[in-house]
Amino acid sequence: MSASSSDTASSLRVLVADDDDDFRLLLISTLEQAGHRVVEIEDGFELGDYLELSSRSVSGRIVPDVIVTDVRMPGRSGLEVVREARRTGLTCPIIVLSAFFDDEVRNSAKQLDSTLLVPKPVDADRVADLVRSVAQR
């Protein structure tokens, strides 16, 4: 079965950063079935490294169309990495997932432009819908 031209036209590069292997793999599968190209990230250190390397790419900045990141991950928090990336000029929409909604997480997410805060647990199909929605804004 081949993808239609509308499926191809809506293909996005989505960076998914989550340390929960099962949820990350489910989310990646769901996004790929929706026709998106997915970059898989397992922790905060890897997320920071990826965004830093992409900003220093010789062929120009290769950034995702949308980032989906967990807040609490080994190494560095998703919010910490995104805050640094915003300072270097990253402007793509970001969906922040968290099972821990306290005032600090809410305030940190609000300070980041184009950021949507989503409580966990969340259905992978819902995240895929949100990816499409934030990318269209």
Residue pairs with C-beta under 8 A, 6 or more apart in sequence:
3 35
7 35
8 35
10 35
10 132
11 35
11 36
11 37
12 36
12 37
12 64
12 65
12 66
12 131
12 132
12 135
13 36
13 37
13 38
13 39
13 63
13 64
13 65
13 66
14 31
14 36
14 37
14 38
14 39
14 64
14 65
14 66
14 67
14 68
14 131
15 38
15 39
15 41
15 47
15 50
15 64
15 66
15 67
15 68
15 69
16 24
16 27
16 28
16 31
16 38
16 39
16 40
16 41
16 68
16 69
17 41
17 42
17 43
17 44
17 46
17 47
17 67
17 68
17 69
17 70
17 73
17 78
17 81
18 24
18 27
18 41
18 42
18 68
18 69
18 70
18 73
18 97
19 42
19 43
19 70
19 72
19 73
19 74
20 70
21 42
23 124
24 40
24 42
26 124
27 68
27 124
27 127
27 128
28 38
28 40
29 124
30 124
30 125
30 127
30 128
31 38
31 127
31 128
31 131
32 38
34 128
34 131
34 132
36 128
36 131
39 50
39 64
41 47
41 50
41 69
43 73
43 74
43 75
43 76
44 73
44 74
44 75
44 76
44 77
44 78
44 80
44 81
45 74
45 75
45 76
46 75
47 69
47 73
47 76
47 78
47 81
48 75
48 76
48 81
48 84
51 63
51 81
51 84
51 85
51 88
51 90
54 61
54 62
54 63
55 61
55 63
55 85
55 88
55 89
55 90
61 89
63 90
63 92
64 92
65 92
65 93
65 135
66 92
66 93
66 94
66 95
66 131
66 134
66 135
67 82
67 92
67 93
67 94
67 95
68 94
68 95
68 97
68 127
68 131
69 78
69 81
69 82
69 94
69 95
69 96
69 97
70 78
70 96
70 97
70 98
70 120
71 77
71 78
71 79
71 96
71 97
71 98
71 100
71 105
72 78
72 98
72 99
72 100
78 96
79 96
79 105
79 108
79 109
79 112
82 90
82 94
82 96
82 112
82 115
83 108
83 111
83 112
86 112
86 113
91 113
91 114
92 114
93 114
93 115
93 116
93 134
93 135
93 137
94 112
94 114
94 115
94 116
95 115
95 116
95 118
95 127
95 130
95 131
95 134
96 105
96 109
96 112
96 115
96 116
96 117
96 118
97 118
97 119
97 120
97 122
97 127
98 105
98 117
98 118
98 119
98 120
99 119
99 120
99 121
101 117
101 119
105 117
106 117
109 115
109 117
110 117
114 134
114 137
116 130
116 134
118 126
118 127
118 130
